[in-house]
Amino acid sequence: MKKIITLLAFVLCTLLFASTALAGVTIKYYNKDSVNYELDAVCSGSKKKVKFGSSRTAAVTIQGSAPCKVTLNGKQYTFKGGESIRIHKGVITFQ
């Protein structure tokens, strides 16, 4: 009986940590502009900030569940996670 309870507790903890790990939208980006962008993101109704550093290739994770909507220069982009984008002249293009 103790083995079953221990196993159930282990499975419950594993599921709990796995679900929190999935609660984010990761975007790989190449920012060709020499401008840092700090944009507002809305993920399932929650507002977040997302930063894209200037002149670099990197990845950013927005905490929250997909889809996330990010607005840059008046144009809205939707991210589900795992996208690769390029930022050039203030415009996001999906790769």
CNS distance restraints for C-alpha pairs under 8 A (distance, minus, plus):
assign (resid   1 and name CA) (resid   5 and name CA) 6.37 0.50 0.50
assign (resid   2 and name CA) (resid   6 and name CA) 6.06 0.50 0.50
assign (resid   3 and name CA) (resid   7 and name CA) 6.03 0.50 0.50
assign (resid   4 and name CA) (resid   8 and name CA) 6.09 0.50 0.50
assign (resid   5 and name CA) (resid   9 and name CA) 6.12 0.50 0.50
assign (resid   6 and name CA) (resid  10 and name CA) 6.16 0.50 0.50
assign (resid   7 and name CA) (resid  11 and name CA) 6.18 0.50 0.50
assign (resid   8 and name CA) (resid  12 and name CA) 6.06 0.50 0.50
assign (resid   9 and name CA) (resid  13 and name CA) 6.18 0.50 0.50
assign (resid  10 and name CA) (resid  14 and name CA) 6.12 0.50 0.50
assign (resid  11 and name CA) (resid  15 and name CA) 6.17 0.50 0.50
assign (resid  12 and name CA) (resid  16 and name CA) 6.15 0.50 0.50
assign (resid  13 and name CA) (resid  17 and name CA) 6.22 0.50 0.50
assign (resid  14 and name CA) (resid  18 and name CA) 6.01 0.50 0.50
assign (resid  15 and name CA) (resid  19 and name CA) 6.06 0.50 0.50
assign (resid  16 and name CA) (resid  20 and name CA) 6.55 0.50 0.50
assign (resid  17 and name CA) (resid  21 and name CA) 6.26 0.50 0.50
assign (resid  18 and name CA) (resid  22 and name CA) 6.42 0.50 0.50
assign (resid  19 and name CA) (resid  23 and name CA) 6.47 0.50 0.50
assign (resid  22 and name CA) (resid  65 and name CA) 7.93 0.50 0.50
assign (resid  23 and name CA) (resid  63 and name CA) 6.32 0.50 0.50
assign (resid  23 and name CA) (resid  64 and name CA) 5.24 0.50 0.50
assign (resid  23 and name CA) (resid  65 and name CA) 5.15 0.50 0.50
assign (resid  24 and name CA) (resid  61 and name CA) 6.11 0.50 0.50
assign (resid  24 and name CA) (resid  62 and name CA) 5.45 0.50 0.50
assign (resid  24 and name CA) (resid  63 and name CA) 4.41 0.50 0.50
assign (resid  24 and name CA) (resid  64 and name CA) 4.86 0.50 0.50
assign (resid  24 and name CA) (resid  65 and name CA) 5.60 0.50 0.50
assign (resid  24 and name CA) (resid  66 and name CA) 7.26 0.50 0.50
assign (resid  24 and name CA) (resid  81 and name CA) 7.67 0.50 0.50
assign (resid  25 and name CA) (resid  61 and name CA) 5.37 0.50 0.50
assign (resid  25 and name CA) (resid  62 and name CA) 5.09 0.50 0.50
assign (resid  25 and name CA) (resid  63 and name CA) 6.54 0.50 0.50
assign (resid  25 and name CA) (resid  64 and name CA) 6.88 0.50 0.50
assign (resid  25 and name CA) (resid  65 and name CA) 6.74 0.50 0.50
assign (resid  25 and name CA) (resid  66 and name CA) 6.26 0.50 0.50
assign (resid  25 and name CA) (resid  67 and name CA) 7.89 0.50 0.50
assign (resid  25 and name CA) (resid  68 and name CA) 7.40 0.50 0.50
assign (resid  25 and name CA) (resid  79 and name CA) 7.32 0.50 0.50
assign (resid  25 and name CA) (resid  80 and name CA) 6.35 0.50 0.50
assign (resid  25 and name CA) (resid  81 and name CA) 4.38 0.50 0.50
assign (resid  25 and name CA) (resid  82 and name CA) 7.21 0.50 0.50
assign (resid  26 and name CA) (resid  59 and name CA) 6.84 0.50 0.50
assign (resid  26 and name CA) (resid  60 and name CA) 5.65 0.50 0.50
assign (resid  26 and name CA) (resid  61 and name CA) 4.18 0.50 0.50
assign (resid  26 and name CA) (resid  62 and name CA) 6.35 0.50 0.50
assign (resid  26 and name CA) (resid  81 and name CA) 4.95 0.50 0.50
assign (resid  26 and name CA) (resid  82 and name CA) 5.54 0.50 0.50
assign (resid  26 and name CA) (resid  83 and name CA) 7.37 0.50 0.50
assign (resid  27 and name CA) (resid  59 and name CA) 5.52 0.50 0.50
assign (resid  27 and name CA) (resid  60 and name CA) 5.41 0.50 0.50
assign (resid  27 and name CA) (resid  61 and name CA) 6.30 0.50 0.50
assign (resid  27 and name CA) (resid  79 and name CA) 7.87 0.50 0.50
assign (resid  27 and name CA) (resid  81 and name CA) 6.06 0.50 0.50
assign (resid  27 and name CA) (resid  82 and name CA) 5.57 0.50 0.50
assign (resid  27 and name CA) (resid  83 and name CA) 5.22 0.50 0.50
assign (resid  27 and name CA) (resid  84 and name CA) 6.00 0.50 0.50
assign (resid  27 and name CA) (resid  85 and name CA) 7.38 0.50 0.50
assign (resid  28 and name CA) (resid  57 and name CA) 7.64 0.50 0.50
assign (resid  28 and name CA) (resid  58 and name CA) 5.92 0.50 0.50
assign (resid  28 and name CA) (resid  59 and name CA) 4.17 0.50 0.50
assign (resid  28 and name CA) (resid  60 and name CA) 6.50 0.50 0.50
assign (resid  28 and name CA) (resid  82 and name CA) 7.12 0.50 0.50
assign (resid  28 and name CA) (resid  83 and name CA) 6.22 0.50 0.50
assign (resid  28 and name CA) (resid  84 and name CA) 4.63 0.50 0.50
assign (resid  28 and name CA) (resid  85 and name CA) 6.30 0.50 0.50
assign (resid  29 and name CA) (resid  52 and name CA) 7.85 0.50 0.50
assign (resid  29 and name CA) (resid  57 and name CA) 5.68 0.50 0.50
assign (resid  29 and name CA) (resid  58 and name CA) 5.55 0.50 0.50
assign (resid  29 and name CA) (resid  59 and name CA) 5.79 0.50 0.50
assign (resid  29 and name CA) (resid  60 and name CA) 7.80 0.50 0.50
assign (resid  29 and name CA) (resid  84 and name CA) 5.61 0.50 0.50
assign (resid  29 and name CA) (resid  85 and name CA) 4.79 0.50 0.50
assign (resid  29 and name CA) (resid  86 and name CA) 5.59 0.50 0.50
assign (resid  29 and name CA) (resid  87 and name CA) 7.39 0.50 0.50
assign (resid  30 and name CA) (resid  55 and name CA) 7.46 0.50 0.50
assign (resid  30 and name CA) (resid  56 and name CA) 5.74 0.50 0.50
assign (resid  30 and name CA) (resid  57 and name CA) 4.26 0.50 0.50
assign (resid  30 and name CA) (resid  58 and name CA) 6.54 0.50 0.50
assign (resid  30 and name CA) (resid  85 and name CA) 6.44 0.50 0.50
assign (resid  30 and name CA) (resid  86 and name CA) 4.77 0.50 0.50
assign (resid  30 and name CA) (resid  87 and name CA) 6.20 0.50 0.50
assign (resid  31 and name CA) (resid  52 and name CA) 7.08 0.50 0.50
assign (resid  31 and name CA) (resid  53 and name CA) 6.95 0.50 0.50
assign (resid  31 and name CA) (resid  54 and name CA) 5.80 0.50 0.50
assign (resid  31 and name CA) (resid  55 and name CA) 5.20 0.50 0.50
assign (resid  31 and name CA) (resid  56 and name CA) 5.44 0.50 0.50
assign (resid  31 and name CA) (resid  57 and name CA) 6.40 0.50 0.50
assign (resid  31 and name CA) (resid  86 and name CA) 5.89 0.50 0.50
assign (resid  31 and name CA) (resid  87 and name CA) 4.66 0.50 0.50
assign (resid  31 and name CA) (resid  88 and name CA) 6.50 0.50 0.50
assign (resid  32 and name CA) (resid  54 and name CA) 7.12 0.50 0.50
assign (resid  32 and name CA) (resid  55 and name CA) 5.04 0.50 0.50
assign (resid  32 and name CA) (resid  56 and name CA) 6.85 0.50 0.50
assign (resid  32 and name CA) (resid  86 and name CA) 7.22 0.50 0.50
assign (resid  32 and name CA) (resid  87 and name CA) 5.88 0.50 0.50
assign (resid  32 and name CA) (resid  88 and name CA) 5.25 0.50 0.50
assign (resid  32 and name CA) (resid  89 and name CA) 7.86 0.50 0.50
assign (resid  33 and name CA) (resid  54 and name CA) 5.94 0.50 0.50
assign (resid  33 and name CA) (resid  55 and name CA) 5.60 0.50 0.50
assign (resid  33 and name CA) (resid  87 and name CA) 6.83 0.50 0.50
assign (resid  33 and name CA) (resid  88 and name CA) 5.59 0.50 0.50
assign (resid  33 and name CA) (resid  89 and name CA) 6.25 0.50 0.50
assign (resid  33 and name CA) (resid  90 and name CA) 7.49 0.50 0.50
assign (resid  34 and name CA) (resid  54 and name CA) 4.80 0.50 0.50
assign (resid  34 and name CA) (resid  55 and name CA) 5.19 0.50 0.50
assign (resid  35 and name CA) (resid  53 and name CA) 7.26 0.50 0.50
assign (resid  35 and name CA) (resid  54 and name CA) 4.81 0.50 0.50
assign (resid  35 and name CA) (resid  55 and name CA) 7.39 0.50 0.50
assign (resid  36 and name CA) (resid  51 and name CA) 7.26 0.50 0.50
assign (resid  36 and name CA) (resid  52 and name CA) 5.88 0.50 0.50
assign (resid  36 and name CA) (resid  53 and name CA) 4.70 0.50 0.50
assign (resid  36 and name CA) (resid  54 and name CA) 4.58 0.50 0.50
assign (resid  37 and name CA) (resid  51 and name CA) 5.62 0.50 0.50
assign (resid  37 and name CA) (resid  52 and name CA) 5.06 0.50 0.50
assign (resid  37 and name CA) (resid  53 and name CA) 6.47 0.50 0.50
assign (resid  37 and name CA) (resid  54 and name CA) 7.42 0.50 0.50
assign (resid  38 and name CA) (resid  49 and name CA) 6.63 0.50 0.50
assign (resid  38 and name CA) (resid  50 and name CA) 5.63 0.50 0.50
assign (resid  38 and name CA) (resid  51 and name CA) 4.36 0.50 0.50
assign (resid  38 and name CA) (resid  52 and name CA) 6.41 0.50 0.50
assign (resid  39 and name CA) (resid  49 and name CA) 5.70 0.50 0.50
assign (resid  39 and name CA) (resid  50 and name CA) 5.30 0.50 0.50
assign (resid  39 and name CA) (resid  51 and name CA) 6.34 0.50 0.50
assign (resid  39 and name CA) (resid  70 and name CA) 6.82 0.50 0.50
assign (resid  39 and name CA) (resid  71 and name CA) 6.74 0.50 0.50
assign (resid  39 and name CA) (resid  72 and name CA) 6.86 0.50 0.50
assign (resid  40 and name CA) (resid  47 and name CA) 6.86 0.50 0.50
assign (resid  40 and name CA) (resid  48 and name CA) 5.88 0.50 0.50
assign (resid  40 and name CA) (resid  49 and name CA) 4.76 0.50 0.50
assign (resid  40 and name CA) (resid  50 and name CA) 6.31 0.50 0.50
assign (resid  40 and name CA) (resid  70 and name CA) 6.08 0.50 0.50
assign (resid  40 and name CA) (resid  71 and name CA) 6.67 0.50 0.50
assign (resid  41 and name CA) (resid  47 and name CA) 5.72 0.50 0.50
assign (resid  41 and name CA) (resid  48 and name CA) 5.02 0.50 0.50
assign (resid  41 and name CA) (resid  49 and name CA) 5.74 0.50 0.50
assign (resid  41 and name CA) (resid  50 and name CA) 6.54 0.50 0.50
assign (resid  41 and name CA) (resid  62 and name CA) 7.98 0.50 0.50
assign (resid  41 and name CA) (resid  68 and name CA) 6.31 0.50 0.50
assign (resid  41 and name CA) (resid  69 and name CA) 5.50 0.50 0.50
assign (resid  41 and name CA) (resid  70 and name CA) 4.55 0.50 0.50
assign (resid  41 and name CA) (resid  71 and name CA) 7.11 0.50 0.50
assign (resid  42 and name CA) (resid  46 and name CA) 5.37 0.50 0.50
assign (resid  42 and name CA) (resid  47 and name CA) 4.55 0.50 0.50
assign (resid  42 and name CA) (resid  48 and name CA) 6.11 0.50 0.50
assign (resid  42 and name CA) (resid  68 and name CA) 5.39 0.50 0.50
assign (resid  42 and name CA) (resid  69 and name CA) 5.21 0.50 0.50
assign (resid  42 and name CA) (resid  70 and name CA) 6.69 0.50 0.50
assign (resid  43 and name CA) (resid  47 and name CA) 6.53 0.50 0.50
assign (resid  43 and name CA) (resid  48 and name CA) 7.46 0.50 0.50
assign (resid  43 and name CA) (resid  64 and name CA) 5.64 0.50 0.50
assign (resid  43 and name CA) (resid  65 and name CA) 5.85 0.50 0.50
assign (resid  43 and name CA) (resid  66 and name CA) 5.99 0.50 0.50
assign (resid  43 and name CA) (resid  67 and name CA) 5.89 0.50 0.50
assign (resid  43 and name CA) (resid  68 and name CA) 4.18 0.50 0.50
assign (resid  43 and name CA) (resid  69 and name CA) 6.49 0.50 0.50
assign (resid  44 and name CA) (resid  64 and name CA) 7.23 0.50 0.50
assign (resid  44 and name CA) (resid  65 and name CA) 6.16 0.50 0.50
assign (resid  44 and name CA) (resid  66 and name CA) 6.62 0.50 0.50
assign (resid  44 and name CA) (resid  67 and name CA) 6.58 0.50 0.50
assign (resid  44 and name CA) (resid  68 and name CA) 6.85 0.50 0.50
assign (resid  46 and name CA) (resid  64 and name CA) 7.47 0.50 0.50
assign (resid  48 and name CA) (resid  62 and name CA) 7.31 0.50 0.50
assign (resid  48 and name CA) (resid  63 and name CA) 7.58 0.50 0.50
assign (resid  49 and name CA) (resid  62 and name CA) 7.80 0.50 0.50
assign (resid  50 and name CA) (resid  60 and name CA) 7.54 0.50 0.50
assign (resid  50 and name CA) (resid  61 and name CA) 8.00 0.50 0.50
assign (resid  50 and name CA) (resid  62 and name CA) 6.50 0.50 0.50
assign (resid  51 and name CA) (resid  60 and name CA) 7.51 0.50 0.50
assign (resid  52 and name CA) (resid  60 and name CA) 7.47 0.50 0.50
assign (resid  66 and name CA) (resid  79 and name CA) 7.02 0.50 0.50
assign (resid  66 and name CA) (resid  80 and name CA) 5.03 0.50 0.50
assign (resid  66 and name CA) (resid  81 and name CA) 7.01 0.50 0.50
assign (resid  67 and name CA) (resid  78 and name CA) 6.47 0.50 0.50
assign (resid  67 and name CA) (resid  79 and name CA) 5.57 0.50 0.50
assign (resid  67 and name CA) (resid  80 and name CA) 4.72 0.50 0.50
assign (resid  67 and name CA) (resid  81 and name CA) 7.81 0.50 0.50
assign (resid  68 and name CA) (resid  78 and name CA) 5.61 0.50 0.50
assign (resid  68 and name CA) (resid  79 and name CA) 5.13 0.50 0.50
assign (resid  68 and name CA) (resid  80 and name CA) 6.47 0.50 0.50
assign (resid  69 and name CA) (resid  76 and name CA) 6.44 0.50 0.50
assign (resid  69 and name CA) (resid  77 and name CA) 5.53 0.50 0.50
assign (resid  69 and name CA) (resid  78 and name CA) 4.48 0.50 0.50
assign (resid  69 and name CA) (resid  79 and name CA) 6.32 0.50 0.50
assign (resid  70 and name CA) (resid  76 and name CA) 5.61 0.50 0.50
assign (resid  70 and name CA) (resid  77 and name CA) 5.23 0.50 0.50
assign (resid  70 and name CA) (resid  78 and name CA) 6.41 0.50 0.50
assign (resid  70 and name CA) (resid  79 and name CA) 7.81 0.50 0.50
assign (resid  71 and name CA) (resid  75 and name CA) 5.41 0.50 0.50
assign (resid  71 and name CA) (resid  76 and name CA) 4.25 0.50 0.50
assign (resid  71 and name CA) (resid  77 and name CA) 6.14 0.50 0.50
assign (resid  72 and name CA) (resid  76 and name CA) 6.49 0.50 0.50
assign (resid  72 and name CA) (resid  77 and name CA) 7.89 0.50 0.50
assign (resid  72 and name CA) (resid  90 and name CA) 7.07 0.50 0.50
assign (resid  72 and name CA) (resid  91 and name CA) 7.22 0.50 0.50
assign (resid  72 and name CA) (resid  92 and name CA) 7.87 0.50 0.50
assign (resid  73 and name CA) (resid  90 and name CA) 6.77 0.50 0.50
assign (resid  73 and name CA) (resid  91 and name CA) 7.70 0.50 0.50
assign (resid  79 and name CA) (resid  83 and name CA) 7.04 0.50 0.50
assign (resid  83 and name CA) (resid  94 and name CA) 7.20 0.50 0.50
assign (resid  83 and name CA) (resid  95 and name CA) 7.68 0.50 0.50
assign (resid  84 and name CA) (resid  94 and name CA) 6.07 0.50 0.50
assign (resid  84 and name CA) (resid  95 and name CA) 5.45 0.50 0.50
assign (resid  85 and name CA) (resid  92 and name CA) 6.44 0.50 0.50
assign (resid  85 and name CA) (resid  93 and name CA) 5.56 0.50 0.50
assign (resid  85 and name CA) (resid  94 and name CA) 4.48 0.50 0.50
assign (resid  85 and name CA) (resid  95 and name CA) 5.37 0.50 0.50
assign (resid  86 and name CA) (resid  92 and name CA) 5.66 0.50 0.50
assign (resid  86 and name CA) (resid  93 and name CA) 5.29 0.50 0.50
assign (resid  86 and name CA) (resid  94 and name CA) 6.48 0.50 0.50
assign (resid  86 and name CA) (resid  95 and name CA) 6.96 0.50 0.50
assign (resid  87 and name CA) (resid  91 and name CA) 5.50 0.50 0.50
assign (resid  87 and name CA) (resid  92 and name CA) 4.63 0.50 0.50
assign (resid  87 and name CA) (resid  93 and name CA) 6.52 0.50 0.50
assign (resid  88 and name CA) (resid  92 and name CA) 6.73 0.50 0.50
